[in-house]
Amino acid sequence: MQIKNLDPKELMEPSQDFQIHFDAILELCKFKVEEKLGVLFYLGATLPGKLNGVSPQSADFNKYLQVLSLYSKSTGDFSDYGDLNDAFFSSWIYNTNLAISKICADESSIDENLRTLPFGNIIVGKSDPKDQFLGNHKYDSFNLNAVQNLNDEVFYETGKHLLETGYSFSSAYEAGFAYRMMMLNMDIKGTDFLLSRISSFLSPLFEAIFYAPFLYVFNHHAFEANHLFSQILNNFIGGNNSKLMLVAQPIHLYHQFLFYKENSSEFRDEWLFAKDIDEGSAISIFLNALNIRKTNLIENAEIIKQSGEVFNPSLINAKIGTTDFLKAILEVIQSKYSINGYDEFVNGEGTKWNSTWNNKGDYIQFLVILYYETCLHAMVIDDLV
């Protein structure tokens, strides 16, 4: 069903419980207020696109409708948010698409997907390039860090306007929803194209955040039982049905043992990154991830060796010291994701997380990658000497 045909009055009432949980996720990530507002605007603007192709006769249709107003219920009329400048949002959405094309070395025309009005040669949704913004993002530079940096910058910059106009978190979400409804009236195909590219170009951190309403509605137990770390890990490996999950299953199982109290969905107390404090957890995660070798999950080593997923194949069957192994893992993270994790190990245990990262969400995502790559490579070495 195309969301343009939906009467917002048909949407269900918001869930205060979900709103509390979602706001807590944003607070755990230590986003600035501007970025929180930007995240909620884009959440409101992109979620309706998930309804495209869902038949009103589908058994899950009402659940999809519930998702749309789970955080807050918009009128769907952008004139109700008349103190906002729609051209500001259009400019950031268009320029974000330009940045995505640049990072992915995609030279196809964005404008060909947009509607040209029959008068004045006006292209709906098109804006002037933001040269300084685009200069921050390199051509043909696709990696996880490039995606994360783009996400953080766009959400923050978009949120500035919402903060300046005094918008609350709920009204930011509502405005994003109403903006999409307004733009659909002018160009359905182009609006879907621009916003779907943004929602498809999210880091595992933001994939987890943007998927939270669906998880709450479609698998509430998993929403309640899984910490943000686990949700990032699941998105990082592509979900339960991904090809990578066949290889990563032992790593996923081990994380349940390592991070959660026995027979519980409660995080273990020793993981400082889950608390509202500045102390980091990189050294603890590295050393504990190494211990996957001491479990029966090591029986999966041969499968992993043959999987093609070992980024540094020189470690297969290697005998290596712990310090050299750590250096090798940090080199993997630098080369594969363009993420510099070296500083986390310079000053030892207790290093503050906020010294080099965009925000705590960015840091937790690094911990997920550190955990995954350490486990994966630890299972293929022959011995630690």
N, C-alpha and C positions, 0 to 999 in steps of 0.2 A: 504493500500500500504506500502511495506517495503521501508524505506527511502534509503536503499542501491541502489535501482533501480532508484533513482531520480538524474538527472543531475543538479548540483547546478547552472548551467548557466540558467536554467529555472526559477530560483527564481526571485521574483520581486525586485524592488529597495527599499532600506530602507526608512523609514518615519522619517524625521528630527523632525517632531512634536512629534511623539511617543518617540524618543530618548530624547528629551528635558524633556518630562513628566516623563519618567522612571528615568532619572538621578536625577530629582528633588525628586522622591520618595526615592531613595538611600541616597540623601543628607538629607532629612527630618529625616531619620533613624540614621543619624550621624554615619554610618559605617566608619571604617578606610578604607583607600585607598585599602589595601590588601583585605579586605572583599568585597568591591565593585567589584574588579577584579575577585575574586573567585565566587561571585554570578553570574556575567556575563559569566564566563567560564562554570559553570554548567547549566545556562540557555541555552546557545548554545548547550551543550552536551545532554540535556534532552528533549528539545522541539521537536526534530525530532521524538522521540518515540511516540508522540501524533498522528502521522500520520499513525502508524501501525493500520491496520484494517479499514482505511478510503479508500473507493473505489474511483479511479480516476473519476468514473461516478457520484459520489455523488455531490449534488447541492452545498455542502459546501467545496468541495475539494480545489478550488482556494483560499478560505479564509484560509484554513489550510496552504497552500503554502505561503500565504502572511505573516502569523504569523512567519514562519521560518526565514524570512529576514527582519522583521519589524524593528528590532534594528540595524542590520548591515548585510551585505551580505558576506558570506564566500565563498572562492573558493572550499571548501570541500577537499582540498589537504593538508594534514598535513605537507608535505615537504615544503610548502610555509611558514611554521612557524618553520623552521629548527633550530632556536636558542632555541627552547623549548625542554625540556627533557620529552618525552612521558612516560618514566618509572616513573617519578615523579608523574604524574597524575594518572597512573595506580595504583601506590602504595597507594595514598590517596583514590581512588575510592574503591579498594579492602578492605582497612582497615576501611573505613566508613561502608562497608557492614558487616565487623566483629563486629564493634561497635553496629550496628543496631541489629544484632543477639544477642549480649550480653545483651543489654538493654531490648529486648523483650523476653529473655530467650528462644530463638529459637536455638535449638541444631542441626538442620538439616544442612547438608553439603552444603556449598556454592560451593565448587569445583565441585560437581556433576552437576552443571548447566553450567560449563565452558568446553570448548573444550580442549582435550588433543591432542597435535600434535603427529603424528605417529613416530616422531623421537625425541630422547632425553628426552622423558617423560616430556615435557614442557606443562604446563597448561596455556592457554592464559588468561591474565588478573590477574593471581595470583601473589601475592607479599609477602614478609616476613612481619610478624606482627610487628606493631609499639607498642612495649610493654608499653612505657610511655604514649602514646596517649590512648591506650585501657584501661590503668589503671585509666584514668580519668572518665571512664563510668562504672557504677556498673551493675552487673548481675541482671536481673529481676527488673529493676528500672524504668519501663515505666511510664512517666508522661509528662506533657507539658513542664516543665522546663528542663527535661533531653533531650527532642527533640530539644528545643531551643538552649541549650548549645552545643549540638553536631553540629547543623547547623552552629552556629556562629564559632565554632572552625575549622570545615572543610573548610568553605569558606575562612576564614582568612588564614589558613595555606596553602591552595592551591594558594591563591592570592599572597603569598610571592614570589613564583617563577616568576609569571607574572610581578610583580613590579620590581624584580631584573633584568629582561631582558628588561625592558623599554616598556612594552606593554600598550597601551591605552585601554580605556573601550571597544571601538569598536573592536579592535583586540583581546581582551580577549574573547569576545563573538564568534568571527570568529574562534578562535583557538579551543574553546570547540566544535563547530560544526564540524570542520575538524578532531578533535580527534575522535569523534564518527564515522565518515565516515571511518577513517583508521581502527579502531577496528572492524567495521562491516565486513571488508574484511577478517578478520582473524577468527571471531567468532560472527555470528549474534545473536544466542540465548543467549550466555553468556553476550555479550555487552548489549543487551536489558535487561537482568536480573539484572545486576549490577547497571545500570543507572536508571532503573525503580524503584528499591528499594529505591534509594536515593530520587527520585522525589516524592515517596509516603510517605516519612518519613520527612515531613516538618511541622514546627509549623504553626499555622494560619497566623502569620506574613509573613512567607516565602511562604505559599500557595498563599496569596494575591499578593505578588510580582511576583511569577512565573506565576500566572494566568493573570497578567496585559496585555501581548500581545494578549491573546485570548479575553479579555474583550474589548480591544481597537478595535479589528476587528469585533467581533460578536455582541457587544452591546456598541457602541461608546458613546451613551448618558450616559449610566451607568458609563462608564470610566470617562467621564468628570464631572459627577454630584456627584460622591462619593469620599469622603476623604479616605485616607488610613485607618483611624479608622473604617469607615463603611465597607470597604472591609475586614478588619480583623474580624469584628463582623460577617459578612456574612459567612466567612469561619469557624469561631469558632462554629457557630450553624449548619454548614453543608450545607448551601445553601438554596435556596427558596423551594426546593422539599424535604428537609429532614424531618424526623419524629419530630426532635426537633423543627423545625420552627413552627410546629403547636402549640407548647407550647410557643415558644419565640416570636411569632408574635406581641403580645402587647409590648414587650420590644423593638423589632425592630421598631415599629411604634413610640414609645415614643422617641427613639433616634433621629428620623428625626425631631421631634418637639424641642428637647432639644439642639441639636448641630448645626442645620442649621437655617439660617434666614428664616423668613416666606415666603413661596412661592418662595424659592430660593435654589440653590445648593451651596450657599456660606456659609462657616462655620461662626458661630457667633464669634465676636471679643473677647469675654471673655475667650475663651478656649486657654489658654497660651501654651499648649503642641503642638498646631498646628503652633506656631510661632518659629522663629529661636532664641529662648532665652532658658535659663536654668531653669526658674521657672517651677515648677510642677503644676499638676492640680488634684491630688488625692482627696483632701478634698472637692473641689468643685464638683467633679464627684460623690462622695459618697452622699453628701447632696442633690444634684439635683436628683440623682437616687431614693433617698428615696421618693421624691415628686410624684413618679408615683402613690402612694397611693391616691393622691388628684385628680387624673384624672378619667375619666369614664372607663379607662382600668382596674380599680380594679374589674370591673364586671367579669373579667376572672379569678379571684382568685381561685374559686372552681376547675376549670379545671387544674390549676397549682398544687393545693393541691393533686389532684388525679393522677398527671402525673408520679410520681416516679422520677421526676427530681430535687426535693428539697433535696439537699445534707445533710442538717441538719434538719431532720423532727421534732426535738424538738422545732423549731421555728414556726411550724404550729399552728395557733390560740394562740400564746404566747402574753403576755403583757410584754414589755421589754423597758428599757431606751435606748436612742440613743447611749450612750457610750458602753453599753453592746452589743447592736446590732452590732456596728462597730467591736468590738472584735470578735463577732461570725462570721462575714463575713470574717475577716482576717484569722480566724482559718479555715474556709471553703477553702479559697484560698491556705493556707499552706498545708492542708491535701489532697485536691483534685488535686492540680497542683504542689505541692512542691515549691511554689513561696512565698517568704517572702516579704510582703508588709507593715510590721509594721513600718519600718523606715520612710515611707512617711508621717506618722501621728505623729511622735515624735516631730519634730520641728515646726509644724504648717504650715499654708498656706505660700506658697512661697518657700517651700523646693526645693532644686535643684534636678532635675531628675537624674543627672549624678553621684550621690554618690554611688549607689549600683548596677546599671544595666549594662548589657553587652554593650548596646548602646541605643539610643533613641527609636529605633524600638522595642526593648525588653520592654522598659518602656511603650510605647503606647499600646502594647499588654496587659500588666498588667492593664492599665486603662480600656481596653475593658472588661477584666475579672471582674474587680472591679465593673464596671457599670452593667454587666450582672448579677452577683451573688447578688449585692445589690438590683436590681430591682426584681429579682425572689423571694428572701426571704422576701423583703418588702411587696410583694403582698399577702403573706400567714400568716403574723403575724396578731394578733387581734388588737393590739394597741401599739403605742409608748407612754410611760409614763414618 
